[in-house]
Amino acid sequence: MRYHTALAIAASAALSTVSSIAMAQDAEPSYKADPSVYKVVFENQYFRVIEANKEKGQRDRAHSHPVQSVVYFFTDCSEKLTGPDGQSRNTSNKAGHVVAPPIVRSHTSENVGSGACHQLFVERK
């Protein structure tokens, strides 16, 4: 019985350590990580609405999108999204398009389009 208890405690400690390391790799939410790009324009107990503006060629700071959201594009936006592992992918959305992106623990976004990128994120709390 002592062996099983010791094993359970060791496993719990290891899991706690791994969870702490994983949490440390998560970036701050967009509006906290880079307020020069992301601004909270509305918030209540159910939703947070964040306006994002990136000029042509601008790259934001590493940030997360830790909850489910939808994104509305006011302008055509072409972006290069880069994860903490250095892997990147390009996205392109037209003005008026709405997407529901996955939860993202950490990434940066660079506006690689021909003009400013203006978006509205609506997050469920």
N, C-alpha and C positions, 0 to 999 in steps of 0.2 A: 504494500500500500504506500509506503514512504517513497518508493521508487517512482510510482505513478504520480504522486503529489509533486515530487521534485521535478519530474519531467514536465508536468503541466505548468509549473511555475517558470521553468526555463523557457518553455515554448511561449508563454505569455510575455515574458521579458523580451524575447527575441522579436515577437510580433510588435510589441510596443516600440522597440527601437527602430524597426523597419518603418512603421507608421510615422514616427517622428521624422525620419530621414525623408520619406515621401512628402510629408507636409512641408518640410523646409524647402523642397524644390518647387512648390507651388508659388506662383507670383501673386502679387496684390491684384485685386480687381482693377479693371481698366481705369475707372474714374479716380482711384487712389494712386495707381502706379504712374499715370501720366495725365494730370489735370490740364496740361496745355492742349491736349487733344480731346479728352473725354470729359464732358461736364454733365452732372446730374441736373436735369431740367424739371423733373417731377419725381416725387416719391411719396408713397403711402404704405400702409401695412401689407398691401398685396403686390404692388409693382414698383419698379424703379425704371425711369426712362432716362437714357443717356444719349446725349448728342455728341457725335464724333465728327471732327473736321481735320483733314490732313491735306496739306498743300502738296502740289506736284513734287515728287522726290522726297517728301518727308517720311521719316521712319519713327514710329513711336517707341516708347520704352517697353521692356518686357512686362507683360500683364497677363491676367487670366480672365476668363468668362466662366465663373464658377457655378452658375445656375442656368437653367433653361431660358432661352430668349428667342425673340424674332428680331430681324434687322430689316429696316426699310431703307432703300437707297434713294436719296434725293437727287443724286447725280450719278452718271456713269462712273464706276469705280473698278480699276484694275489694281490688284494688290499682290504683293509677294509676302506670304505668311511663312515665318521661320520659327521652328520649334527650338527648345533648349538644346537639342541634339545636333543642331545645325542643318537639319533637313528642311527644305523649303518647297513650297508649291505656289503656283500662281492661281489667282481667282479673278473672275471678271463678271460684274453684274451691271445691268442697265438701270438707269433712273426709273423708279416706280416698281422695281422688283422687290420682293420680300422673300427672305430665306429664314430657316430655323437651324442655325448652326449647332454643332455638338458642343457639349461642355468642354472647355479648353483650360488646362492647368497652367500653361505658360506658353507664350509666343510673342513675336513682334510682327508688326504689319508695316510694310513700306508701300507708299503710293507710287506705283510704277506707271500710272496712267498719264494722259496728256493734259489733265486739269485737276482741280481740287476734288477731293472725295468727301462727300457729306452724307452721313448715315445717322439713323436713329435706332438705338437698341432699346427694346422693351423687355425687361427681365421680370420673371415671376419670382416673388420672394418665397 
